[in-house]
């Protein structure tokens, strides 16, 4: 069972994430490379929300191959190209992640390999 770590000496998280997640001994780990908002058909949606949906579908597909799901996420590293994309990403993330929410980092970057990409998300999952 995953356990959130929120020391009382720290300020509460700014959003729906955990300061830390304890992974029990013996758990299997899956590390997902950064996923971008592009479909198998090579279409890149215009909106950050639609890109986030594709990203989380891709992460879910990777985890499914290992017998895991989004409920097993322990860490997310997200990168957005502008502040205005943060809310759309966070809304999708918050709807799809379980409790306790994973540890998370969100960074604004100057861009990705294609200008159309607005988001990229790396993930780590753990399951006993």
C-alpha positions as CSV (number, residue, x, y, z in Angstrom):
1,X,0.0,0.0,0.0
2,X,1.3,3.4,-0.9
3,X,1.5,6.0,1.8
4,X,1.6,9.8,1.5
5,X,4.2,11.6,3.4
6,X,3.3,15.1,4.5
7,X,5.5,16.3,7.4
8,X,3.7,18.8,9.7
9,X,6.7,21.1,9.4
10,X,6.0,21.7,5.7
11,X,3.4,24.0,4.1
12,X,0.5,22.0,2.6
13,X,1.0,21.1,-1.1
14,X,0.0,23.9,-3.5
15,X,-2.3,21.5,-5.5
16,X,-3.4,17.9,-5.5
17,X,-0.1,16.1,-5.1
18,X,1.8,14.6,-2.2
19,X,5.1,15.9,-0.8
20,X,6.3,12.3,-0.8
21,X,5.1,8.8,-1.4
22,X,6.4,5.8,0.4
23,X,6.7,2.7,-1.8
24,X,6.7,-0.6,0.3
25,X,9.6,-3.0,0.0
26,X,9.3,-5.6,-2.7
27,X,7.2,-3.3,-5.0
28,X,7.7,-3.5,-8.8
29,X,8.5,-0.2,-10.4
30,X,7.7,1.1,-13.9
31,X,9.4,4.2,-15.2
32,X,7.6,5.9,-18.1
33,X,9.5,8.1,-20.5
34,X,8.1,11.6,-21.2
35,X,4.9,11.3,-23.1
36,X,3.7,14.0,-25.5
37,X,0.2,14.9,-26.6
38,X,0.2,13.1,-29.9
39,X,-2.1,10.3,-31.1
40,X,-1.1,7.1,-32.9
41,X,-2.5,8.9,-36.0
42,X,0.2,11.6,-35.6
43,X,-2.4,14.2,-34.8
44,X,-1.4,16.8,-32.1
45,X,-4.5,18.5,-30.6
46,X,-4.4,22.2,-30.3
47,X,-5.6,22.4,-26.7
48,X,-3.5,21.7,-23.7
49,X,-6.4,19.7,-22.1
50,X,-6.7,17.4,-25.2
51,X,-2.9,16.9,-25.1
52,X,-3.1,16.1,-21.4
53,X,-5.8,13.5,-22.1
54,X,-3.6,11.8,-24.8
55,X,-0.6,11.9,-22.4
56,X,-2.5,10.2,-19.6
57,X,-4.0,7.6,-22.0
58,X,-0.4,6.8,-23.2
59,X,0.8,6.5,-19.6
60,X,-2.2,4.3,-18.8
61,X,-1.4,2.1,-21.8
62,X,2.3,1.7,-20.7
63,X,1.3,0.8,-17.2
64,X,-1.4,-1.7,-18.4
65,X,1.4,-3.6,-20.2
66,X,3.0,-4.1,-16.8
67,X,-0.3,-5.0,-15.1
68,X,-0.6,-1.6,-13.5
69,X,-2.9,1.5,-13.8
70,X,-3.0,5.2,-13.0
71,X,-3.9,4.3,-9.4
72,X,-0.3,3.0,-9.1
73,X,1.4,6.3,-9.9
74,X,3.9,7.5,-7.3
75,X,5.6,10.3,-9.2
76,X,4.8,12.7,-12.1
77,X,7.2,15.2,-13.7
78,X,5.2,17.5,-15.9
79,X,6.5,20.2,-18.3
80,X,4.4,22.9,-19.9
81,X,5.4,25.6,-22.3
82,X,3.4,28.4,-20.7
83,X,1.6,29.2,-17.5
84,X,-1.8,29.3,-19.2
85,X,-1.5,25.5,-19.9
86,X,-1.0,24.6,-16.2
87,X,-4.7,24.7,-15.3
88,X,-5.8,22.4,-18.1
89,X,-3.0,19.9,-17.3
90,X,-3.8,20.0,-13.6
91,X,-7.6,19.5,-14.2
92,X,-6.9,16.3,-16.2
93,X,-4.3,15.1,-13.8
94,X,-6.5,15.7,-10.8
95,X,-9.4,13.8,-12.4
96,X,-7.3,10.8,-13.2
97,X,-4.9,10.2,-10.3
98,X,-5.9,8.2,-7.3
99,X,-5.6,8.9,-3.5
100,X,-3.0,9.4,-2.3
101,X,-2.0,11.6,-5.2
102,X,1.5,11.0,-6.5
103,X,4.5,13.2,-5.7
104,X,4.7,15.7,-8.5
105,X,6.7,18.5,-10.1
106,X,5.4,21.0,-12.7
107,X,7.9,23.1,-14.6
108,X,7.5,25.7,-17.3
109,X,9.9,25.1,-20.2
110,X,10.7,27.0,-23.4
111,X,9.5,24.3,-25.7
112,X,9.7,20.8,-27.1
113,X,10.9,19.1,-30.3
114,X,7.8,20.3,-32.2
115,X,6.3,23.7,-31.5
116,X,2.7,22.2,-31.4
117,X,3.5,20.3,-28.2
118,X,2.4,22.1,-25.0
119,X,3.0,19.4,-22.4
120,X,5.2,16.5,-21.6
121,X,4.8,14.1,-18.6
122,X,7.1,11.5,-17.2
123,X,5.7,9.0,-14.7
124,X,6.8,6.4,-12.1
125,X,4.4,3.7,-10.9
126,X,4.8,1.1,-8.1
127,X,2.8,-2.1,-7.3
128,X,3.3,-5.0,-4.9
